[in-house]
Amino acid sequence: MQNVTAANTSAPLRMVTIRQAAATGILPEHCIRTMVKTGEIPCVYAGTKALLNLDKLIERLQAL
């Protein structure tokens, strides 16, 4: 039997685009785009599209 680690049991990542993150009402789209460009919010690029981990974004904003 295979050993189950904490990484295997965690919830799936909620990766969203900047527009989808702004639609949640957390921050305006322009503000999120600016924060991504300055490196304040970590993201992953899929082609030209920036994908944000929504849970990490919320955590980061609560820490500010």
C-alpha positions as CSV (number, residue, x, y, z in Angstrom):
1,M,0.0,0.0,0.0
2,Q,1.2,3.5,-0.8
3,N,2.0,6.0,1.9
4,V,-0.3,9.0,1.9
5,T,1.3,12.3,2.5
6,A,-0.2,15.7,3.5
7,A,0.3,16.9,-0.1
8,N,-1.9,14.2,-1.5
9,T,-4.8,14.9,0.9
10,S,-4.9,18.7,0.5
11,A,-7.8,20.4,-1.3
12,P,-7.2,21.2,-5.0
13,L,-5.9,24.7,-5.8
14,R,-8.4,27.3,-6.9
15,M,-6.5,29.0,-9.7
16,V,-8.4,31.9,-11.2
17,T,-7.7,34.6,-13.7
18,I,-7.3,38.3,-12.6
19,R,-10.8,39.0,-14.0
20,Q,-12.4,36.1,-12.0
21,A,-10.6,37.2,-8.8
22,A,-11.9,40.8,-9.3
23,A,-15.4,39.4,-9.9
24,T,-15.4,38.1,-6.3
25,G,-15.3,41.7,-5.1
26,I,-12.0,41.4,-3.2
27,L,-10.3,44.1,-5.1
28,P,-10.8,46.0,-8.4
29,E,-9.3,44.4,-11.5
30,H,-6.9,47.3,-12.1
31,C,-5.6,47.0,-8.6
32,I,-5.0,43.3,-8.9
33,R,-3.2,43.8,-12.3
34,T,-1.0,46.4,-10.7
35,M,-0.1,44.2,-7.8
36,V,0.7,41.3,-10.1
37,K,3.0,43.4,-12.2
38,T,4.9,44.7,-9.2
39,G,5.2,41.2,-7.7
40,E,3.1,41.8,-4.6
41,I,0.8,38.9,-5.6
42,P,2.3,35.7,-6.7
43,C,1.0,34.2,-10.0
44,V,1.6,31.6,-12.6
45,Y,1.5,32.5,-16.3
46,A,-0.3,30.2,-18.8
47,G,0.7,31.8,-22.0
48,T,-0.2,35.4,-21.5
49,K,-2.8,34.7,-18.9
50,A,-1.9,35.2,-15.2
51,L,-3.4,32.6,-12.9
52,L,-3.8,33.4,-9.2
53,N,-4.2,31.0,-6.3
54,L,-7.4,32.5,-4.8
55,D,-6.8,31.1,-1.3
56,K,-3.3,32.5,-1.2
57,L,-4.5,35.9,-2.5
58,I,-7.0,36.1,0.3
59,E,-4.4,35.1,2.9
60,R,-2.0,37.7,1.6
61,L,-4.6,40.5,1.7
62,Q,-5.6,39.6,5.3
63,A,-1.9,39.9,6.3
64,L,-1.7,43.5,5.0
